[in-house]
């Protein structure tokens, strides 16, 4: 199953599953839940964070956290 880290800049996807016990509660509150659409805005070089759009909000998250989010690419 693809993960959020597999998206390329500008690509959209739908969240399929989230490892909710390991993901920050704030991210879940912002709408990082199965069924919601997500778009990759930008990736920082090396092991930096990724910048995503979810439910009209822009969020930067660690790549380690992004690997916990399974997606279905549109």
Secondary structure, DSSP 8 states (H G I E B T S, - for coil): --BGGG--TT-EEEEEEE-TTTS-HHHHHTT-STT-EEEEEEE-STT--EEEEETTEEEEE-HHHHTTEEEEE-
